[in-house]
Amino acid sequence: MRTVRVHDAVADEAIEAAAWYEREQPGLSREFEMAINAALERFVSLKFPPSGSPQ
């Protein structure tokens, strides 16, 4: 399985968004986290050439 690196600024924004969701409705941050993880898993499963491969 491939690895996805998440830029620090993106991770920080996701943490802030999760905190906002949790303030709006307790438990909602968990749903947000699961949605982010599902999206990353779908992205990783896509068939892309390895980084640095010729086009």
MIMAR-252664 format. One record per residue: residue number from 1; residue in one letter; y, z, x of N, C-alpha, C in turn. Coordinates in steps of 0.05 Angstrom, whole numbers. Layout:
REM residues N
<tifi resi="NUM" resn="A" n_py="Y" n_pz="Z" n_px="X" ca_py="Y" ca_pz="Z" ca_px="X" c_py="Y" c_pz="Z" c_px="X"/>
...
This chain:
REM residues 55
<tifi resi="1" resn="M" n_py="-24" n_pz="0" n_px="17" ca_py="0" ca_pz="0" ca_px="0" c_py="25" c_pz="0" c_px="18"/>
<tifi resi="2" resn="R" n_py="45" n_pz="-14" n_px="9" ca_py="70" ca_pz="-15" ca_px="24" c_py="86" c_pz="10" c_px="20"/>
<tifi resi="3" resn="T" n_py="105" n_pz="14" n_px="38" ca_py="123" ca_pz="36" ca_px="36" c_py="151" c_pz="26" c_px="29"/>
<tifi resi="4" resn="V" n_py="164" n_pz="41" n_px="12" ca_py="192" ca_pz="34" ca_px="4" c_py="210" c_pz="56" c_px="16"/>
<tifi resi="5" resn="R" n_py="230" n_pz="47" n_px="30" ca_py="250" ca_pz="66" ca_px="41" c_py="274" c_pz="66" c_px="22"/>
<tifi resi="6" resn="V" n_py="282" n_pz="89" n_px="14" ca_py="305" ca_pz="92" ca_px="-4" c_py="329" c_pz="101" c_px="12"/>
<tifi resi="7" resn="H" n_py="350" n_pz="86" n_px="10" ca_py="375" ca_pz="93" ca_px="25" c_py="384" c_pz="120" c_px="16"/>
<tifi resi="8" resn="D" n_py="395" n_pz="136" n_px="35" ca_py="404" ca_pz="163" ca_px="29" c_py="424" c_pz="164" c_px="6"/>
<tifi resi="9" resn="A" n_py="442" n_pz="145" n_px="4" ca_py="462" ca_pz="145" ca_px="-17" c_py="448" c_pz="141" c_px="-44"/>
<tifi resi="10" resn="V" n_py="427" n_pz="125" n_px="-45" ca_py="413" ca_pz="120" ca_px="-70" c_py="398" c_pz="145" c_px="-78"/>
<tifi resi="11" resn="A" n_py="385" n_pz="158" n_px="-59" ca_py="371" ca_pz="183" ca_px="-65" c_py="390" c_pz="204" c_px="-75"/>
<tifi resi="12" resn="D" n_py="414" n_pz="206" n_px="-62" ca_py="434" ca_pz="226" ca_px="-71" c_py="443" c_pz="220" c_px="-99"/>
<tifi resi="13" resn="E" n_py="447" n_pz="194" n_px="-106" ca_py="456" ca_pz="187" ca_px="-133" c_py="434" c_pz="194" c_px="-153"/>
<tifi resi="14" resn="A" n_py="409" n_pz="189" n_px="-146" ca_py="387" ca_pz="195" ca_px="-165" c_py="385" c_pz="225" c_px="-169"/>
<tifi resi="15" resn="I" n_py="389" n_pz="241" n_px="-149" ca_py="389" ca_pz="270" ca_px="-151" c_py="412" c_pz="279" c_px="-170"/>
<tifi resi="16" resn="E" n_py="435" n_pz="268" n_px="-166" ca_py="458" ca_pz="275" ca_px="-183" c_py="453" c_pz="267" c_px="-212"/>
<tifi resi="17" resn="A" n_py="441" n_pz="243" n_px="-216" ca_py="435" ca_pz="234" ca_px="-243" c_py="414" c_pz="252" c_px="-256"/>
<tifi resi="18" resn="A" n_py="394" n_pz="260" n_px="-241" ca_py="374" ca_pz="278" ca_px="-252" c_py="386" c_pz="305" c_px="-260"/>
<tifi resi="19" resn="A" n_py="405" n_pz="315" n_px="-244" ca_py="418" ca_pz="340" ca_px="-251" c_py="434" c_pz="337" c_px="-277"/>
<tifi resi="20" resn="W" n_py="447" n_pz="314" n_px="-280" ca_py="463" ca_pz="309" ca_px="-304" c_py="444" c_pz="308" c_px="-329"/>
<tifi resi="21" resn="Y" n_py="422" n_pz="293" n_px="-326" ca_py="403" ca_pz="292" ca_px="-348" c_py="393" c_pz="320" c_px="-356"/>
<tifi resi="22" resn="E" n_py="387" n_pz="336" n_px="-336" ca_py="377" ca_pz="363" ca_px="-341" c_py="398" c_pz="380" c_px="-355"/>
<tifi resi="23" resn="R" n_py="423" n_pz="377" n_px="-348" ca_py="444" ca_pz="391" ca_px="-362" c_py="447" c_pz="382" c_px="-391"/>
<tifi resi="24" resn="E" n_py="443" n_pz="357" n_px="-396" ca_py="445" ca_pz="346" ca_px="-423" c_py="422" c_pz="355" c_px="-440"/>
<tifi resi="25" resn="Q" n_py="398" n_pz="356" n_px="-429" ca_py="374" ca_pz="364" ca_px="-444" c_py="353" c_pz="374" c_px="-424"/>
<tifi resi="26" resn="P" n_py="347" n_pz="400" n_px="-425" ca_py="326" ca_pz="410" ca_px="-407" c_py="300" c_pz="394" c_px="-409"/>
<tifi resi="27" resn="G" n_py="289" n_pz="387" n_px="-386" ca_py="265" ca_pz="372" ca_px="-384" c_py="270" c_pz="342" c_px="-382"/>
<tifi resi="28" resn="L" n_py="294" n_pz="333" n_px="-388" ca_py="299" ca_pz="304" ca_px="-387" c_py="300" c_pz="294" c_px="-358"/>
<tifi resi="29" resn="S" n_py="306" n_pz="311" n_px="-339" ca_py="306" ca_pz="302" ca_px="-311" c_py="278" c_pz="294" c_px="-302"/>
<tifi resi="30" resn="R" n_py="258" n_pz="307" n_px="-313" ca_py="230" ca_pz="301" ca_px="-306" c_py="223" c_pz="273" c_px="-317"/>
<tifi resi="31" resn="E" n_py="232" n_pz="266" n_px="-341" ca_py="227" ca_pz="239" ca_px="-351" c_py="242" c_pz="218" c_px="-334"/>
<tifi resi="32" resn="F" n_py="266" n_pz="225" n_px="-325" ca_py="281" ca_pz="207" ca_px="-308" c_py="266" c_pz="203" c_px="-282"/>
<tifi resi="33" resn="E" n_py="256" n_pz="224" n_px="-270" ca_py="241" ca_pz="222" ca_px="-245" c_py="216" c_pz="205" c_px="-248"/>
<tifi resi="34" resn="M" n_py="202" n_pz="209" n_px="-270" ca_py="178" ca_pz="193" ca_px="-275" c_py="185" c_pz="164" c_px="-279"/>
<tifi resi="35" resn="A" n_py="207" n_pz="158" n_px="-291" ca_py="216" ca_pz="130" ca_px="-295" c_py="223" c_pz="117" c_px="-268"/>
<tifi resi="36" resn="I" n_py="237" n_pz="132" n_px="-251" ca_py="243" ca_pz="122" ca_px="-224" c_py="218" c_pz="116" c_px="-208"/>
<tifi resi="37" resn="N" n_py="200" n_pz="136" n_px="-208" ca_py="174" ca_pz="132" ca_px="-194" c_py="158" c_pz="108" c_px="-204"/>
<tifi resi="38" resn="A" n_py="158" n_pz="105" n_px="-230" ca_py="143" ca_pz="82" ca_px="-242" c_py="156" c_pz="56" c_px="-233"/>
<tifi resi="39" resn="A" n_py="182" n_pz="54" n_px="-232" ca_py="196" ca_pz="30" ca_px="-224" c_py="190" c_pz="24" c_px="-194"/>
<tifi resi="40" resn="L" n_py="190" n_pz="45" n_px="-178" ca_py="184" ca_pz="41" ca_px="-149" c_py="155" c_pz="32" c_px="-145"/>
<tifi resi="41" resn="E" n_py="137" n_pz="43" n_px="-161" ca_py="109" ca_pz="35" ca_px="-159" c_py="106" c_pz="6" c_px="-167"/>
<tifi resi="42" resn="R" n_py="119" n_pz="-3" n_px="-188" ca_py="118" ca_pz="-31" ca_px="-196" c_py="129" c_pz="-49" c_px="-174"/>
<tifi resi="43" resn="F" n_py="152" n_pz="-41" n_px="-162" ca_py="164" ca_pz="-56" ca_px="-141" c_py="145" c_pz="-59" c_px="-117"/>
<tifi resi="44" resn="V" n_py="133" n_pz="-37" n_px="-109" ca_py="114" ca_pz="-38" ca_px="-86" c_py="91" c_pz="-56" c_px="-92"/>
<tifi resi="45" resn="S" n_py="82" n_pz="-58" n_px="-117" ca_py="59" ca_pz="-74" ca_px="-123" c_py="64" c_pz="-104" c_px="-124"/>
<tifi resi="46" resn="L" n_py="90" n_pz="-112" n_px="-123" ca_py="97" ca_pz="-140" ca_px="-123" c_py="88" c_pz="-153" c_px="-96"/>
<tifi resi="47" resn="K" n_py="82" n_pz="-178" n_px="-97" ca_py="73" ca_pz="-192" ca_px="-73" c_py="96" c_pz="-205" c_px="-58"/>
<tifi resi="48" resn="F" n_py="105" n_pz="-192" n_px="-38" ca_py="126" ca_pz="-202" ca_px="-20" c_py="114" c_pz="-206" c_px="7"/>
<tifi resi="49" resn="P" n_py="125" n_pz="-226" n_px="22" ca_py="116" ca_pz="-228" ca_px="50" c_py="125" c_pz="-204" c_px="66"/>
<tifi resi="50" resn="P" n_py="110" n_pz="-196" n_px="86" ca_py="118" ca_pz="-173" ca_px="103" c_py="146" c_pz="-178" c_px="114"/>
<tifi resi="51" resn="S" n_py="160" n_pz="-156" n_px="119" ca_py="187" ca_pz="-158" ca_px="130" c_py="186" c_pz="-172" c_px="157"/>
<tifi resi="52" resn="G" n_py="204" n_pz="-190" n_px="162" ca_py="205" ca_pz="-204" ca_px="187" c_py="188" c_pz="-229" c_px="188"/>
<tifi resi="53" resn="S" n_py="173" n_pz="-235" n_px="166" ca_py="157" ca_pz="-259" ca_px="165" c_py="174" c_pz="-284" c_px="162"/>
<tifi resi="54" resn="P" n_py="166" n_pz="-306" n_px="175" ca_py="181" ca_pz="-331" ca_px="171" c_py="179" c_pz="-339" c_px="142"/>
<tifi resi="55" resn="Q" n_py="200" n_pz="-352" n_px="132" ca_py="201" ca_pz="-361" ca_px="104" c_py="183" c_pz="-384" c_px="99"/>
